Amino acid sequence: MRRFATAALAAALALPLGACRKALPSSVIVYARGEDSESLDPQGFDDGESSKVADQIFESLVSFGPGTCDLVPGLAESWTASPDGLSWEFRLRKGVKFHDGTPFDAEAVVFTMQRLLDEKNPLRPPVKVPYDSYYRGIVESVAAKDPHTVLFTLEKPSATFLPNMAMFAAAVVSPTAVRKTGAALFGKNPVGTGPFRFDSWSQGEKKITLLRNEEWWGGKAGVERVIFRTIPDNNSRLTALRSGDCNWMDGINCEDLDACRKDPELKVWSATGMNVGYLAMNTERKPFDDVRVRRAVNLAVDRRKVVEGLYYGSARPAVHPMPPGTLGYDESTPLPAPDPAKAKALLAEAGFPAGFDTELYAMPNPRPYFPSPLKIAEVLKADLAAVGIRARIVSPGDFSLYREATSNGKHALAMLGWTTDNGDPDNFLFTFFSKESAVKGPGALNVSFWVDPRMQDLLRAGQAEMDGAKRAALYREALALVADQVPLVPVAHADTPYVSRAGFEGFLVQPSGDLVLHRVKPPPAE
């Protein structure tokens, strides 16, 4: 039976896209999405489409509990901290192997962390390591005490250290594989310890294939194979799902959800995402270097209209640049009401009584926080036009080009967003507003390029403060500073819907947006 299933699977996957639905074996997930991954090297990317795949291949020492941001053991069975919070000892799982057959051990952890911490490490990814600032300046050293024990020594106590160790950026890579392929090629030939192993990546087709890791320490995944396919258009993806060309998709138009829920051949899964979609203003470009102009933009945008008109009940208007429930979120702050008259007065005071022309960059592909970005861009454009800001929408051909443009500051206004990596406020505010995140080039995440000394002090203080109440107070002060200086306009916190063919069970999406595909149980074979 096993030989027959394997042969049938190979034959089915050889069929062209568009063949009958029965060509998809029940043991295969064909997951359609709007954009391809950029890299599968966990130390070398910061985009959601890359993490969506890499999360199946790699694991970190610390993980998240199912459906929560609670920290639980991952590749480390347990950990202890010294009373002063400067020494952290992790005890590793025994018997775990990388997909290339080499053992997972303490030396692999040290190797991985050195890629993050050492800027001169020849085996770092060839592009700027996006998340290294989450660890550098906090981790002083990493050492292997024995094959199954790792000691981290911190420069100072850190409230963010442990949650950051659960992020994909700290996922442990195979030293043998990195040395064999070289750092430049590892992102296209990834080797981890996770429930699925890398099989192939067709750059032309934008298709990535993963195979089940038959020796995973957590037990075998429910499906044998996962194929990630890129279908840029939301409508085309849904058509492919209904015809059976794929059996899973994300990035669905919100207006299509009701029909999908009523379709007996489909199943809708929804996750309350810890995310925010926002409108960034490039403070290094005139006139957005003037806070009066930024405040005018803030008063022009009608968040409630955007959410009620385009999200169909699957989002909430955003008050702050991090979602409710995050430590330090200020519930007492009301949703800013649009005030076109006041916005016009601020523009006149800033020297623009007749308004001005500008560009609004809008991503071409759906994101969890902006499921229909070009439609949302049109609404934002109309809001801005009502106060005299005449914005031309610019949308590069794919998301990688969009990221390249915004990370290099080519935009005046830009639609972007973020889904938390770990549920911590630092993961939003340090990402959006630190000077470390404002360095132009690959990995730039502070695309407002707003750097404020007081904000920098608050961010570092928040990372180091171990008392929860005091830490929350620091982040409330940071949010007040953002509300006053307005480097960006928070727009929406969106739920994230996924649609599959009926019959699948067990799918889970973490608050971080991580897909837990090894838990999926396939429908009965047809």
Steps between C-alpha positions, in 0.01 A plus 500: 500500500781741584670443163168553320429826689844634420467416131153654483627814666785537254268449206244746629753772564635461147164606357474861380323765702140498387452123497195356674470536875554128562861553386574641848560216746351555843846463655624815323436864585524726196502841662434799273620843610552842348879522493808279509751485785812715489732259685470196726805583711343592836779745571460663160139616455231704672197445274191298578507289184846372585413424861183320384721234340803514728279439805438150364871427456667657804454513877628723778604411853177653631157467342145627551211308649220408255305815413684718751818698556574298813859381495549123504793267429611461141838353417592575861327273752540757776690811606600685816615854567738627764354727773654808334352405161837505326557126451256271320564128475308298241488119516451356152293207376707191436479286189383782271648505150514756224346403168849426364547234768746696713430531874336803658718601793636792698761581237221550244335753731828686546558496122153642435528777756842603372340562161273752672749657739824522302486752215831365364387138499568374143198268523245773567235544229626718212234767563464705817385271781159658575460390862854520633418815701254293707797303634813712459543736793307253717684166459863528601605141429374149426693191604452123492543361851459146369336345191152558644538819705539858374581801716394849390661793680318833467649848514205613713171357623251481216122454500513430126771234495284192555211597266756596236654153531166360379513704179591351162815715494641281780406173327790257505663419165719206400863615520600224259248616240595868528868417461428267207277737297649827620300778661387645166329176390370371832180705468415297189612168654386517863565225753334502842348258751127570447204280404556557128823495300582703191469322166507758220440861402405584143583869464327523163175347620537654846430161652658355815459133590551355848498132600402355834792446737449132583738525798367815664528481878143630536345216297406477134297780344150419380576569133787370288571806294438876498523703179495878517385653169486866408180633341519881533133586441249436781219407262719263303608325820138444601419369153794258528372382839147441373624314191736284704826637361593565863339391824602785731534876464546826685452862393131469427290808429299576811184536291537137386506351849125465544462306175792275597339425837182394322682278249487136624819417307703765682600568859588842641753528780543832680769620738498818707830642394727711718575740219465856381473651154621858484575795275864605539625850427861540394620764744822548304304636203324832484233586594472203738794626704248755635293358787208727403472323166518160669227603743289616206533157336398339829188718513417426136489120528164353600604166650146394579389556140791292370423211733123502462515543124769248407554245776140372532515451874842337510702793641498778758607863450848557644570756772861405571780339295457177698183299561279492810619248756865590456677606819484880531205543262311809617129418502413854607610652168198559272498418131613819322203653319554639150494880492553632145457864603774479762720305258467779241584760764817311595604475137447873452705568813776281358501703177266288287167687485425338164631158604774319307572208271663183627527124447333222694678167473259206520609137509382294201441179698268427792637502852324385821439858611417634149315217320397724208779758498419683177136544599610634838746731325216652298306579819808655661562700184146638514536593869822686425350674196219633718753714689705599195768229497501366145661155512594291199492128577824316421500119511816316389456166327551268796549517874879458486527809279263682733714411802813610315345838424369569850808370684710741296269795569375556146147560623330806642202310638493121519257233615672239714429288804627250750391177664664435833782249525452439871217707651735745670453880463868535417439296186272775371650819638871418462426378148314816399690773682857403594802652334631147441195426284537825305823409317414506130541184298383139542356452845391862556176475697465855630388630161382830645870554572388689809768485769433678828746499794224473759344209314836326481539536877150363560558203273826401668351554844204281407730221388689505831213555745403173668205636700184456290314805631798730456564360157139561396531862615805547278313373196198719576734799498645379170151473348419854615816625329401322178149651518653847534767472229302274261772331293231259385123463508374167641209385283377151590550185705374217280390144554672262262274266304616185322291276277551131426313225328255336738620204703826631639526518880751620759627818331639757745626855458700652782445865606839559338353390167704179499325217316503172693462263207632184663177482702280489189311176449407435137155398379441135412658396173262510204 
